[in-house]
Amino acid sequence: MQATAYTYDAQTRSGSVLLDDGTPLPFDAAAFDAGGLRLLRPGQRVRIDVEVMDDVGGGQEKDGRRIVLITLQTF
C-alpha cells in the first residue's frame, strides 16, 4: 500500500502517514526500523505494510489497522 509521510519525530522514530484517501495512520519505531530507513521527510511517498487487527485496542490500532513496515516507494 502507498501513502505520504505526514509527520516524523527523529527522537522517537515514530510518526504518521496520510493514506491516499486522506486518512492519517500512525506508525511506531518498530515499523520504522523494519523498513531500514534513517530519515523520513513530510511529503515523501512511502510504501507501507499494514496489519489488520481483529481485536481493536487503543493507540494506533484504534481503527483496526497497524503499520508494521514503512519504507520509501520505489518504481
Backbone bond lengths (Angstrom), bond angles and torsions (degrees), N, CA, C in turn:
res aa  C-N    CA-C-N  psi(-1)  N-CA   C-N-CA  omega(-1)  CA-C   N-CA-C  phi
1 M - - - 1.434 - - 1.530 107.50 -
2 Q 1.310 116.99 147.68 1.457 122.02 179.55 1.519 110.79 -107.99
3 A 1.321 115.30 153.95 1.462 121.55 178.47 1.523 108.07 -156.41
4 T 1.322 115.72 178.56 1.451 122.27 177.04 1.522 108.56 -120.58
5 A 1.333 116.58 130.56 1.464 120.35 177.53 1.523 108.89 -60.25
6 Y 1.313 115.70 132.10 1.468 121.27 -177.41 1.526 110.51 -112.03
7 T 1.323 117.02 -53.36 1.457 121.68 176.48 1.517 109.16 -133.39
8 Y 1.336 115.69 154.80 1.462 120.63 175.06 1.520 108.92 -155.87
9 D 1.324 116.86 130.95 1.454 123.67 176.85 1.527 107.52 -112.39
10 A 1.326 116.84 110.60 1.464 121.39 -176.50 1.523 112.12 -65.18
11 Q 1.328 118.36 -27.57 1.466 121.23 -179.96 1.526 111.37 -68.84
12 T 1.325 116.98 -43.93 1.474 120.79 -178.24 1.522 112.38 -96.73
13 R 1.343 117.30 -9.62 1.464 123.75 -176.33 1.537 111.54 56.05
14 S 1.305 115.69 36.06 1.464 120.89 178.49 1.524 108.70 -130.11
15 G 1.311 115.55 167.41 1.454 120.04 -179.72 1.513 110.47 176.75
16 S 1.325 114.84 -149.50 1.463 119.17 179.65 1.521 109.61 -149.43
17 V 1.305 114.66 159.58 1.454 122.80 175.69 1.514 108.63 -123.74
18 L 1.316 115.91 161.55 1.461 121.57 171.85 1.517 107.30 -108.36
19 L 1.307 115.79 123.45 1.455 119.79 174.30 1.519 108.32 -70.21
20 D 1.312 117.36 166.29 1.461 120.63 -176.64 1.523 113.04 -62.96
21 D 1.328 117.89 -20.17 1.468 120.30 176.57 1.525 112.11 -89.65
22 G 1.359 116.95 4.86 1.455 121.50 177.61 1.520 114.75 91.92
23 T 1.315 117.43 -1.08 1.457 121.48 -179.31 1.530 110.38 -76.39
24 P 1.342 117.78 125.59 1.462 119.14 175.58 1.527 110.54 -77.96
25 L 1.331 116.18 143.23 1.461 121.28 178.78 1.524 107.55 -140.59
26 P 1.335 118.07 118.61 1.464 120.26 -177.77 1.528 112.58 -77.38
27 F 1.331 115.69 158.43 1.462 121.39 172.93 1.524 108.34 -133.88
28 D 1.332 115.74 153.50 1.460 120.69 -179.65 1.524 110.45 -105.80
29 A 1.334 116.08 179.87 1.459 121.47 -177.55 1.521 111.65 -62.24
30 A 1.323 118.53 -35.12 1.464 121.31 179.84 1.527 110.97 -61.94
31 A 1.319 117.32 -41.77 1.469 121.08 178.66 1.522 110.47 -67.50
32 F 1.332 116.73 -40.25 1.464 120.90 178.78 1.525 109.85 -64.56
33 D 1.320 117.52 -46.31 1.471 121.90 -179.48 1.527 111.87 -64.11
34 A 1.324 117.44 -33.79 1.469 121.29 -179.30 1.526 111.72 -64.14
35 G 1.324 116.83 -27.05 1.458 120.57 -179.07 1.512 114.57 -86.03
36 G 1.328 117.99 -9.79 1.451 121.22 178.16 1.517 115.45 74.69
37 L 1.323 117.75 16.79 1.466 120.72 179.58 1.521 110.93 -81.03
38 R 1.338 115.36 157.35 1.459 120.65 174.41 1.523 111.33 -110.41
39 L 1.316 117.22 -24.25 1.458 122.64 -176.28 1.518 109.20 -154.31
40 L 1.309 116.12 150.07 1.459 121.13 177.41 1.522 107.53 -139.32
41 R 1.322 115.91 131.39 1.465 120.64 179.89 1.530 109.85 -111.45
42 P 1.334 116.90 140.11 1.464 119.59 176.36 1.531 110.41 -54.70
43 G 1.309 115.90 136.81 1.456 122.03 179.84 1.512 113.88 98.79
44 Q 1.339 117.72 -16.43 1.467 119.13 178.75 1.525 110.38 -69.40
45 R 1.334 114.95 141.57 1.464 119.84 173.60 1.520 107.79 -79.82
46 V 1.315 115.95 134.99 1.454 121.25 -178.55 1.521 110.35 -131.41
47 R 1.323 114.16 160.14 1.459 121.03 172.02 1.514 106.41 -108.00
48 I 1.318 116.55 133.98 1.461 120.66 179.74 1.515 110.13 -126.04
49 D 1.315 115.31 147.58 1.458 122.24 169.21 1.515 106.03 -107.59
50 V 1.326 115.96 128.47 1.450 122.21 -174.71 1.519 109.63 -117.28
51 E 1.325 114.98 137.32 1.462 121.70 175.87 1.524 107.55 -105.31
52 V 1.321 116.72 131.28 1.456 121.29 177.26 1.522 107.48 -89.83
53 M 1.313 115.37 125.22 1.460 121.52 -177.13 1.533 109.99 -92.66
54 D 1.334 115.93 131.84 1.462 119.78 175.39 1.521 111.00 -75.19
55 D 1.333 115.97 -45.25 1.460 122.03 -179.10 1.517 107.92 -98.71
56 V 1.326 117.11 101.83 1.452 121.62 -176.06 1.522 109.14 -77.22
57 G 1.330 115.52 119.28 1.465 121.28 179.04 1.506 110.39 -106.02
58 G 1.322 116.07 -149.89 1.455 120.98 179.45 1.514 109.87 -96.11
59 G 1.300 115.10 -171.92 1.464 120.66 175.69 1.507 112.70 66.66
60 Q 1.334 116.45 -137.92 1.451 119.75 -173.42 1.519 112.77 -74.23
61 E 1.325 118.79 -8.91 1.455 120.70 178.53 1.521 112.48 -92.46
62 K 1.325 117.81 12.39 1.461 120.44 -172.05 1.521 113.70 -60.01
63 D 1.323 118.89 -28.11 1.463 119.57 178.74 1.522 111.67 -104.26
64 G 1.325 116.86 11.11 1.458 120.61 176.32 1.511 114.95 89.10
65 R 1.332 118.04 4.80 1.464 121.61 179.48 1.526 109.74 -125.58
66 R 1.332 115.12 146.26 1.461 120.86 179.21 1.518 108.35 -140.76
67 I 1.319 117.20 129.27 1.459 121.00 176.86 1.524 108.44 -75.48
68 V 1.324 116.62 126.91 1.459 121.06 179.10 1.516 112.19 -107.69
69 L 1.346 117.66 -14.35 1.465 122.13 178.47 1.514 108.09 -155.04
70 I 1.321 115.67 136.86 1.459 121.07 173.86 1.522 108.01 -134.28
71 T 1.310 116.55 130.25 1.461 121.71 179.54 1.523 109.13 -148.15
72 L 1.319 117.24 170.78 1.458 119.87 -179.26 1.518 110.98 -71.75
73 Q 1.312 115.56 145.19 1.455 122.13 177.40 1.527 108.39 -75.54
74 T 1.318 117.27 126.63 1.451 120.74 175.88 1.521 108.57 -119.58
75 F 1.311 115.91 151.46 1.465 120.49 -177.14 1.490 111.39 -104.26
